[in-house]
């Protein structure tokens, strides 16, 4: 589902208008119905899948307290649908999303369902009304591309929901920023940069051509994902809801740990809360927790060897950076302000190139293709 389509723009306008025109007691019922109708029209398989996941989530968590057995059963049902479709769908191109072989948004509402189940199991979410969970899981602004917002914050906004002109204007502003990122910066300027650079260096340097491709992929991924997140966040604010931020200038961070705290924040924070914390609680090993957390993020994108390697690539980098911090404390302090700024700038450059290299390699079909791409980048052969 492209947010650039006229159909999506018309959906935002019509849903927002009718939402605020209707009496308050009918708004959430309307929003849930509009989301289901829209999802069914775009891809009926997505509607069926989300409906089954929602029913499982509600049924397994309806009792006053959720046992471990119930939580595991609910997660098993949800995960089975997710993994089944991921495996069946095969490799996907995330710069050109919209393949209906896999239900639209399945990765996002899978994690929202699991979040709700686990928080009910831990007792962080009390007794609930089924219609509130329906409103949460069928919240149209975040259905397809996130963010993976949390239920407690959504329930709070649900109780306090009212018209606020400042929030509404913020929403319009975020939507405009989102469209600028996607259409102008991503689809036009980044593509223009890659085409022009590739054409100029095609017969001059294979290394530079691959480097330009790497930079273009990194920039385009950021503009596309953050732009779509801006539109989703803006749409939610048009309806009076504040969902969590998803990006915080990730390409300006000085280390890989800071990058992962500012890139796809709703996903990485979910992985820290439920994968990293769970593995560490069982094994007492932050090292293993970090690796499992990044591997889970990789498999969330695609169940394949290349994303396993990509998860290990980032997981090992974070572990190495964490270990370096103990060594860094024994190194002499840089006293010169100019040298500190130079060091900080160098850290930013190295971090962003490490990230971009990972994006370039994971787009290859397998380890052999990854090696050949890396070899061409470094040697030109």
N, C-alpha and C positions, 0 to 999 in steps of 0.2 A: 504494500500500500504506500504510494508516494504522497508525501505531504505537499508536494508541489502541484498536485492535480487540482483542477477546478472543483472536482467532486468533493475533495477533502475540505477545501476552503468553504464551499457552500455548506457542508456539514457543520463546520465550526460556527458559521453565522446563524444557521437555522436553529441548531441545538441551543446556542447561547440565548438567542432571542426568545424562543419558546420557554426555556428554563426560567427566565426571570419574569415572563408574562404570567405563567401559571401560578396559582395559589401555592404557598409554601408547602402545604401538606401533600401536594401531588408532584413536587419537583423531583424528588429522588426516585420515585416510581417511574416517572417519565424518563429520567436520565438512564436508568437501568434498561428500560424498554428500548430507548433510542440506541443504546450501545449494542444490545442484542440484535436489533433490526439491522443496524449498520454492518455489524460483523457477519451476520447471515447473508447479507447482500454481497459483501465483498468476497467472502469465502465461507460457505456453509460448513466445511469441515472444521474450521476454527471455532465456529459457534458450538458445534457438537462437542468438540474437545474441551473447551472452556466450561461448558455446562456440566460435563461429567466430572471434571476436576472440582468444580464448585460444589456439586452435590456431595462428592466424597469428602471434601473439606468440612462441610457443614455437618454431615451425618456422623463423622468420626469424632467431632469435637463438641457435640451438643450436650453431653453430660456435664454435670457440675464440675468435675475434674477429669482431665484426660490422662489415661494411663499410658505407660510406655508402649504397651502392646497396640493400643489404639493409634497412637502417634506413628508408630512404625508401619502399621497397616495403611494408614492414610497416605503417608509419604511413599510407600511402595506403589500404591495405585497411581499417584500423581507422577512419580518418577518413571513408571513403566510406560505411560503415554508419552512422556517427554523423550525418553531414550529410544522408544520404538520409532517415533517419527524422525528423530535425529538420524538414526541409523538408516532408515528407509530413504530419507531424502538425499543422503550422500553429500558431497562437497557443495557448499553454497558460496556465492560471491557477495560479500557483505557491503561492497560498494554499489551493488545493483540488487538490493533486496526486493522481495516480493514474489518469491517462488512458492506457488501454492501446493507443491508437493509436501510441504510442511506447513501446518497451520500458522497463520500470521500471529506473531506475538507470543508463541508458545513458551519461549524461554523466559519471558517476563512474567506471564501469569503463573507459570510453574513455580518460580521462586517466591512470588507473592503468596501462593497457596501454602508452600512449605513453611514460609515465615509465619503465617497465621497458625498453622498446626503446632509448630515448635513453641511459639509464644503462649499458646493455650496450654501446652504440656508443662511449660515452666511456671505457669500461673501468672504470667505478666498481662494476659488478657482475661478478663473475667467473663461472666455470663454475657451473652450477646443476643441481639435480635438478628435472625437470618436475613432480613431485608437489608441490614447494615452491611453484612458480608457481601451480599449481592451487589450493593452499590460500590463497595470497595473493589471487588474483582472485575466487575463490569463497568469500570470507570473509563469512559471512552478516550479521554486525553492521553492516558498512559498505556492503553491496550497493546499497541504495536511496537513501540520503540522505547518504552520506559518513561521516566525513571521507575525503579522498583521501590516505590514508596511504601511506607510502613503503616500498618493498620491503626495503631494508637493515635498517630497524628491525624490520619484520615478521619477516624471516629470523632476526634476533637473538633475538626473543621465541620464535620457533619452536624454536630450539635450546635455550633456557633454560626452556621452558614447564614449569611445575610448580604445584601447588596452593599458594596463599598466602592465608591468611585475611584479611589486611589489604587486599590487592588486591580480593578478593571483596567485602568490605564496602564498599570505595570504589565498586565497581560498582553495588551496590544503592543507595547514596546518590545517585550520579549519575542513575540511572534514575528515582528518586523526584523529584529536582529537575527532570528532563526532563518528567515527566508534569505536575508543577505548572505549569511554564512553558506547556506546550501547552494543557492542559485548563482550568486556573484563570485564568492571566494572559492567555493568548491567546484561547481560545475563549469564555471567560465575561466577564472584567472588561473586556477591550478592546472586545469586541462590545457589552457593556452601555454603556460610555462612549460609543461611537459612536452607538448607537441613541438614548440619552437626549439627547445633545447635538444630534443631527440633528433629533429631534422638537421640542426646545425652540426651536431657531433656524431651523426650516424656513421660517417666515413672517416672520422678523426680519432675517436677514442671510445672503445666499447665500455671502458671503466666509467667514463663520465656519463654515458647513456644510462647505465645501470644505476649510477648515483642519482641522476635526475629522476629516474623512475622511483627510487627509494624515497626521495624527498617528496615527490608528488603524491605517492601513496600515503605517507605519513600526514601530510597537510590535508589531503582530501578526506581521510578517515576522521580527522579531528573536526573539520568543517561540517562533514555530513552528520556525524553522531552528535556533536554539540549543538548543531543547528536544529536537528530533529528534537533534541531534548529541550531546547529553548521554546520551540513551538508547542510541545506537550506541556511544559511548565506554564507557558503563557495561556494556553487554552484552559488549563486548570484554574488559573487565576481569573479568567473571564467568568468562571462559574463559582468563584469565591473560595477556592481551595488553594492551599500552598503545599505543593509537593516538593520533595527534597531536591537540592541542586545535584547536578550530575558531573559537571566539569569545573575545575578551578585552575585555569592557566597551567595545564599539566606540562606543556613544553618549555616552561620557564623554571622548572624545578631543578635543584642542584644534585639530586641523587635519585636512584631508582625507587627507593622506599617512598620518598616524597611524591614521585610521579604516580605511584599506585595509590596514594591517598588522595589524588586529585583527578585521576582519570576514571571515568565511568564509576563515580563515587558510590552510587546506589548498589552496583554489582560488587565492587571490591569490599565495601563495608559489610554486605550480606555474607560474602565468603569469609571475612574475618570473624563475624559473629557466630556463624554456624559450622564452618569447616575448620578454620584454624583453631578456634576455641575448643571445639569438640575433640579434635585430634590431640591437642596439647593436654586436655583434661584426661585423656585415656593413656597417652604415651609419655607425658611429661617432656616432650621433645619439641621445642619451638622450631627447630630445623625441619623436622618432619611435618609439623603443622604448616609451615610456610610453603613447602613443596606441594603438599596436598591441596592447599588453598589455591595456588596458582594453576595446578593441574586441573582442578575443578573448574576454574574460570576458562581454561582452554577447552575442556570438554563441553562446557556450556555453549561455547561458540560452535563446536563441531566435534563429533566423536570420531577422531582419526589420529593417525600416527603424527602427522605434522603439527596438530594442536597439542598433542602430548609433549612433543619436543619444544614447542613454543612455551608451554607452561613451565617445563623444566628450565628452559633458558632464562626466564624471568625469575623463577623461584630460586635458582642457584645464584643469580645476580644479587637478589635481595639478601640472601644469607651471607654472601661474600661481603656485601656492603656493611651488614651488621657486624661481622667479625672485624672488619677494618676499623670500626669505631673504637674498639679496644686498643688497637695498635696506634691509632691516630692520637690518643691521649698521651702517648709517650713521645710523640714527635715535637720538635720545637715549634713554638707559636709564631705565626706570621705577624709581625708587628707593623709592617708598612701597610698603610691604607691602600695604596695603589696595588701592591702585591695581593692583598686580600681580595680586592675587586677583580683582579686578573684571575686569581684562583677560582673565585665564584663563577666568573664568566666561562672559564674552561670547564668547570664541572657541569654547567648547563649544556654546553655544546656536546660534551662527551655523553651525557645522559640522554639527550634527545636523539643523538645519532645511534646510540645503543637501541633505543626504542624503535626508531625507524628501521634499523637493520632487522629487528625481529619481525616487524610488519612485512618487510620485503620477503624475508625467507619463508614466513608462514603462508604466503600466497603461492608458493611453489607446490608441485604435486606430491613430492616426497623427498626423502633425505638426499638422494642423488642429485635431484634438481636444485635442492638447497645448496649443496656443495658447489655445484657448477656455477650458480649465481654468485655465491660468495667469492669463488675463484675469479670470475670475470670482473667483479667489483674491485678486487685487490690487485689483480695482475693484468687485466684486459684480455685474457685469453679464454 
